[in-house]
Amino acid sequence: MTADANIRIPRETKDRLAAVAAAEGLSLRAFPRLAQMLLTPAERAERAEKARAALHDWNGYALTPAEERDLDRELDRRLARATAP
């Protein structure tokens, strides 16, 4: 059994966490599960690297850093256009 802990957070943060939890079909009582869904930047980078390696192993596909930057810019451009008012 894990120990409970109380932490103080701003009301806006609690409201945001509640909204995220609700969107995932969870309540804040399921916070441990919600916390497991969130990744640190290092964890995201590690997953991305593993995905790139798996893609390369599977079919030899490997972007150069310049190609990756170009594709990131294109994705940013498309997202900006799609979310523009």
Backbone as CSV, one residue per row, in Angstrom:
resi,resn,N_x,N_y,N_z,CA_x,CA_y,CA_z,C_x,C_y,C_z
1,MET,0.843,-1.174,0.000,0.000,0.000,0.000,0.891,1.241,0.000
2,THR,0.503,2.221,-0.802,1.284,3.447,-0.854,0.727,4.470,0.122
3,ALA,1.595,5.336,0.570,1.179,6.382,1.498,0.539,7.531,0.729
4,ASP,-0.468,8.127,1.325,-1.094,9.311,0.740,-0.230,10.526,1.042
5,ALA,-0.345,11.531,0.175,0.380,12.781,0.394,-0.539,13.929,0.027
6,ASN,-0.446,14.974,0.777,-1.189,16.193,0.461,-0.222,17.196,-0.140
7,ILE,-0.636,17.797,-1.249,0.170,18.851,-1.851,-0.730,20.044,-2.116
8,ARG,-0.165,21.228,-2.023,-0.920,22.446,-2.291,-0.633,22.861,-3.728
9,ILE,-1.701,23.077,-4.483,-1.566,23.559,-5.845,-2.593,24.670,-6.065
10,PRO,-2.323,25.569,-6.994,-3.294,26.622,-7.280,-4.608,26.035,-7.787
11,ARG,-5.695,26.713,-7.516,-7.030,26.280,-7.945,-7.062,26.041,-9.459
12,GLU,-6.414,26.928,-10.240,-6.402,26.783,-11.694,-5.751,25.459,-12.110
13,THR,-4.698,25.084,-11.391,-4.020,23.832,-11.692,-4.920,22.654,-11.373
14,LYS,-5.587,22.698,-10.224,-6.515,21.626,-9.860,-7.626,21.512,-10.891
15,ASP,-8.160,22.662,-11.314,-9.227,22.653,-12.322,-8.732,22.058,-13.633
16,ARG,-7.508,22.409,-14.008,-6.925,21.865,-15.246,-6.745,20.356,-15.127
17,LEU,-6.212,19.893,-14.009,-6.046,18.449,-13.804,-7.394,17.735,-13.832
18,ALA,-8.400,18.338,-13.230,-9.735,17.740,-13.238,-10.273,17.650,-14.662
19,ALA,-10.039,18.691,-15.483,-10.501,18.678,-16.868,-9.788,17.602,-17.680
20,VAL,-8.479,17.476,-17.482,-7.715,16.443,-18.185,-8.194,15.063,-17.756
21,ALA,-8.370,14.873,-16.469,-8.846,13.581,-15.961,-10.217,13.258,-16.550
22,ALA,-11.131,14.219,-16.544,-12.476,13.987,-17.073,-12.422,13.630,-18.552
23,ALA,-11.550,14.294,-19.307,-11.422,13.996,-20.733,-10.925,12.577,-20.967
24,GLU,-10.205,12.031,-20.009,-9.712,10.659,-20.090,-10.658,9.666,-19.421
25,GLY,-11.812,10.157,-18.989,-12.774,9.285,-18.324,-12.369,8.916,-16.913
26,LEU,-11.588,9.777,-16.269,-11.081,9.516,-14.922,-11.561,10.612,-13.970
27,SER,-11.426,10.370,-12.702,-11.633,11.400,-11.704,-10.268,11.714,-11.097
28,LEU,-10.205,12.777,-10.311,-8.929,13.080,-9.667,-8.526,12.000,-8.666
29,ARG,-9.468,11.185,-8.241,-9.112,10.066,-7.366,-8.230,9.063,-8.110
30,ALA,-8.299,9.112,-9.419,-7.461,8.232,-10.240,-6.156,8.922,-10.620
31,PHE,-5.756,9.921,-9.833,-4.566,10.700,-10.137,-3.322,9.841,-10.368
32,PRO,-3.095,8.772,-9.604,-1.912,7.947,-9.905,-1.918,7.432,-11.349
33,ARG,-3.080,7.026,-11.835,-3.166,6.562,-13.225,-2.929,7.726,-14.184
34,LEU,-3.507,8.881,-13.880,-3.315,10.059,-14.712,-1.836,10.440,-14.749
35,ALA,-1.186,10.406,-13.608,0.233,10.757,-13.536,1.079,9.801,-14.374
36,GLN,0.680,8.542,-14.463,1.425,7.573,-15.267,1.297,7.861,-16.766
37,MET,0.243,8.592,-17.152,0.030,8.913,-18.552,0.902,10.072,-19.011
38,LEU,1.395,10.870,-18.070,2.201,12.036,-18.404,3.670,11.645,-18.489
39,LEU,4.370,12.198,-19.462,5.776,11.878,-19.653,6.632,13.120,-19.437
40,THR,7.809,12.899,-18.907,8.775,13.984,-18.797,9.390,14.212,-20.182
41,PRO,10.013,15.361,-20.410,10.689,15.563,-21.696,11.701,14.458,-22.000
42,ALA,12.429,14.005,-20.991,13.409,12.931,-21.215,12.713,11.633,-21.615
43,GLU,11.576,11.332,-20.988,10.836,10.118,-21.340,10.284,10.211,-22.767
44,ARG,9.781,11.395,-23.149,9.296,11.577,-24.524,10.437,11.397,-25.525
45,ALA,11.602,11.975,-25.227,12.758,11.845,-26.119,13.191,10.391,-26.240
46,GLU,13.179,9.670,-25.122,13.556,8.258,-25.138,12.585,7.450,-25.997
47,ARG,11.293,7.696,-25.852,10.294,6.989,-26.665,10.459,7.319,-28.148
48,ALA,10.720,8.586,-28.434,10.903,8.989,-29.830,12.111,8.288,-30.435
49,GLU,13.188,8.214,-29.669,14.390,7.535,-30.159,14.129,6.054,-30.396
50,LYS,13.400,5.425,-29.484,13.061,4.014,-29.663,12.184,3.816,-30.903
51,ALA,11.256,4.727,-31.121,10.391,4.633,-32.306,11.214,4.792,-33.584
52,ARG,12.156,5.762,-33.590,13.014,5.940,-34.766,13.847,4.685,-35.023
53,ALA,14.390,4.105,-33.966,15.205,2.896,-34.122,14.362,1.735,-34.635
54,ALA,13.156,1.587,-34.104,12.278,0.494,-34.555,11.902,0.683,-36.018
55,LEU,11.609,1.913,-36.428,11.271,2.194,-37.820,12.454,1.874,-38.728
56,HIS,13.641,2.267,-38.293,14.838,1.970,-39.079,15.067,0.470,-39.179
57,ASP,14.931,-0.250,-38.067,15.110,-1.705,-38.077,14.073,-2.389,-38.962
58,TRP,12.867,-1.853,-38.955,11.769,-2.475,-39.694,11.921,-2.312,-41.196
59,ASN,12.244,-1.062,-41.637,12.274,-0.853,-43.083,13.454,0.000,-43.575
60,GLY,14.401,0.276,-42.692,15.566,1.034,-43.093,15.350,2.536,-43.193
61,TYR,14.160,2.993,-42.859,13.840,4.415,-42.967,14.507,5.183,-41.846
62,ALA,15.244,6.229,-42.211,15.907,7.058,-41.202,16.018,8.483,-41.738
63,LEU,15.375,9.413,-41.055,15.451,10.814,-41.438,16.789,11.402,-41.031
64,THR,17.271,12.316,-41.845,18.429,13.097,-41.417,17.911,14.170,-40.460
65,PRO,18.767,14.756,-39.652,18.304,15.849,-38.779,17.649,16.984,-39.563
66,ALA,18.183,17.314,-40.742,17.594,18.384,-41.559,16.191,17.993,-42.037
67,GLU,16.012,16.740,-42.457,14.684,16.275,-42.894,13.694,16.309,-41.733
68,GLU,14.166,15.913,-40.570,13.298,15.926,-39.393,12.865,17.354,-39.054
69,ARG,13.803,18.310,-39.111,13.455,19.716,-38.855,12.454,20.233,-39.881
70,ASP,12.675,19.886,-41.155,11.750,20.320,-42.209,10.352,19.761,-41.976
71,LEU,10.268,18.497,-41.610,8.961,17.892,-41.351,8.309,18.489,-40.111
72,ASP,9.106,18.784,-39.083,8.558,19.440,-37.883,7.990,20.809,-38.234
73,ARG,8.713,21.570,-39.073,8.213,22.886,-39.491,6.912,22.760,-40.277
74,GLU,6.867,21.772,-41.163,5.654,21.568,-41.955,4.483,21.180,-41.062
75,LEU,4.718,20.331,-40.092,3.655,19.952,-39.161,3.201,21.167,-38.355
76,ASP,4.139,21.965,-37.868,3.781,23.185,-37.141,2.940,24.117,-38.013
77,ARG,3.330,24.266,-39.287,2.593,25.125,-40.208,1.160,24.628,-40.400
78,ARG,1.025,23.325,-40.603,-0.309,22.753,-40.810,-1.170,22.858,-39.555
79,LEU,-0.563,22.623,-38.393,-1.325,22.748,-37.140,-1.764,24.183,-36.918
80,ALA,-0.890,25.133,-37.212,-1.243,26.539,-37.059,-2.402,26.902,-37.993
81,ARG,-2.358,26.424,-39.205,-3.428,26.703,-40.160,-4.730,26.048,-39.716
82,ALA,-4.645,24.832,-39.206,-5.850,24.109,-38.794,-6.491,24.709,-37.545
83,THR,-5.696,25.333,-36.698,-6.231,25.872,-35.436,-6.417,27.375,-35.473
84,ALA,-6.122,27.990,-36.621,-6.316,29.447,-36.731,-7.798,29.788,-36.678
85,PRO,-8.134,30.901,-36.028,-9.551,31.283,-35.933,-10.157,31.665,-37.276
